[in-house]
Amino acid sequence: MTARSISRFWEWGRKIICVGRNYADHAKELKNAIPTEPVLFLKPPSAYVREGSSILVPLYSSNLHHEVELGVVIGKGGTAIPQSTAMEHVAGYALCLDMTARDVQDECKSKGLPWTRAKAFNTSCPISEFIPKERIPDPGNVKLWLKVNDQLRQNGCTSQMIFSIPYLISYISEFITLEEGDLILTGTPKGVSAVQQHDELQAGIEDIVTMSFRVDRQQQ
């Protein structure tokens, strides 16, 4: 087997752990309560999509939303990781989108059902190139932005997160063992909105990385 490279974590990483409602203004814009502990859900590795491929609107959704997020790439696994040493388990970062079938999520929420169909479909996790840890010395204070067809929709800072990255790593690892290659999506700032077929999405982290994706519809 070829040696695994953390810089291509999406090819072999085993899970994507997502944090919902981690920015108070985003929770408010969706009329959700501000959480007192992290809200978690999962995406499978089949959700990954890279630049050059399209984001596909699922056949069963007519209201797909963008959510730009800082992703944390785990470089050293562990269980019950203390906050004090949590950052030692981080290999680097990625700019990520948590694409959400909002109509499906709203229906699931109204019925008290899991969000899997709304969050875990193919192409629901667009990602940038791997960003080595040294390039983001303070992940708790980086600016994220997203444009749709050159119009700015999201513009926030990770300093607005309710739960910090060390806290999230410690919290998650209490009951889900973190493994090398895992990705943690840390939540999205306010400004989420719908995208349509043929839209062009651009997103960035300050002057560190940018990425762009086209939106298409899943074919029958």
N, C-alpha and C positions, 0 to 999 in steps of 0.2 A: 504493500500500500504506500502511495506517495505520502511524504511527510505533510502534515496539516500545517497551513499557514494561517495565523490569526488574522492576517490582512485580507483573507478570503473566508471569513467566518461564516458567511451566508451559505457556503457550499457544504458545510458539515456541522454547523451548530445545531443543537437539538431542540431548542425552544426559544420562543419570543414571549417575554412576560411584560405585559402592558399595565401602566398605571393610569386609571381614569380620574378625572376631576382633581388634578393636582395643581391647578391654577384656579384661584377663587373666582376670577372674573369669567373664566370659561364655564365653571359650574353654574354661575348665576345666569349666563346667557342661555343655557339650556334648562333653566328653572330647576336645577338640582340643588340639594342641600350641600353646604360645605362639609366635606368629610372630616371625621375625627380620627380616622385611620385610613390607610391607603385602600383604594378600590382597585382590585386586580382582575385581569382577564388574560387569556392566552391566545396567541396566534401560532399556527404551525409553521415550520420552515418553508412549506409550499406557498406561503403568503409573500415571500420575498420577490421583488422585481427590481431589476437594475436598469440604469439609463440605456436607451436604445430599444427597450420594449415598452409597451403601452400599459397604462392602468386600465383595467377592464371593468365597466359598470356591470354588476351581475344582472342576469336576465330578470331576477325577481325584485329588482330595486329600481325606483324612479327618483331617488333623492340621495345621491352619493355625496358625502361631505369630505373635505380635506381637513387634516389635523397635523400640523407640523410639530415635530418633537426632536429633542436631543436623545439619541440612543446611546446606551452604555454597553460596551462590549466587555464581557467577562474573560479575563485571561488566566485566572487561577480559581478553581472551584472551591466550594466549602459549604458547610452547614452551620447554622447558628453563628454567623460571622459577627463579631462585635463592631459597633459603629467606629470605634477607635482605629480599627485596622481595615475597615471596609475598602478604602481606596487602594490598598495593596492588591486587591483582587481585580482591579480594573486594568485592562490592556489598552483601551482606547475608546473611541466614540464613533458614531455615524450620525449623519443627518437622516431623519426618517419621516415618513408620512404614515399616519394611522388612518387609512381610508375606511370610512364608516358608512354603511347603508343605513342612513338615519331613519328612514321610514320603517325599515325592518326592526331597528333597535327600539324605536318608540313602541311598536307593536309588542315586541318581546317584554319591554318594561311594563306595559299596561297589563300583561298577562302573568307577570312575575316569572318569566322564562329567561334562560341564559341568552347571552348576546351572540352566540357563536356564528349564526348565519350573517349577522350584521358586521362582524369584525374579522372573521377568520378566512374569508374567501380568497381564492387565488388572486394575486396582485394587490392584496390589501396592505402590503408593507413595502412600499418603495424605499430604497436606501441609497445613500451616497457611497463613495469609496470609504474605506477604513481610515480613520483619523487617529494617528498615534497619540498616546496620552500626553506626551510632552507638548503637543501643539495646542492643547487647551489646559493651561495650568490651573485655571479656576473654573471648573464646569458649573459652579453655582452662580456664575455671573457672565453668561454669554447671551448674545442677542440672536434670536431666530426670526426669520421673515419668510413669507410666502406670497407670491403673486399669481393671479389667474389672468391670463391674456394681458400681462404687463400691468395689471391693476393690483395694488397692494391690498391684501386681505388680512394677513396676520403679521404682527410686529410686536414681539414680546421678549422678555428676558428671563433666563432661568432663575434669577434672583426672586422672581415672583412665585416660585414653586412653594407649595404648602409643606411638602415633605422633601428633605434634602436627599441627594444621591447616597451618602453614607447611611442615612436612616433607611432608605428603600432597600439597599443591599442587605442590611441587617435584618429588616422586617421580613423580606421575602425568604431569606435563607433559613429562617426559623422553621419553615414548614415545606419549602421547596429547595432541595439541594441545588445550588448553582454550579454549573459545569462550564469548563472552558468552551468558548464559542457561543455561549448564551447571549442574548440581547435583551436589555431592559429598556422599554420605551417609557420616558419619564413624565409624560403628560403634555398637553398642548395649551398655549395661551389662547385668549379670546380671539374671535374673528372667524371662526369656522363658518363655512358656507358651502352651498351646493356647486358641483361642477357638472358640465354637460359634455356630451360627445364632441370631439374635436377641440376642446379646450386645451390650452398649453399651460402647464403648471411649472413655475420656477420657485425654488426655495434655496435658502442659504443660512449659514452660520457666520455672521460678521464677515471678515475677509478671509475666512479659513477654507470654506468649501461652498460650492453651489451645485445644484443639479436641476434637471428639467425633464418633464414627462408629458406625454400626450395622453389624453383620455379617449378611449374608444369603448364601444359596447360589446359585451360578450355576444358571440354569434350562436345562433340556435344549433 
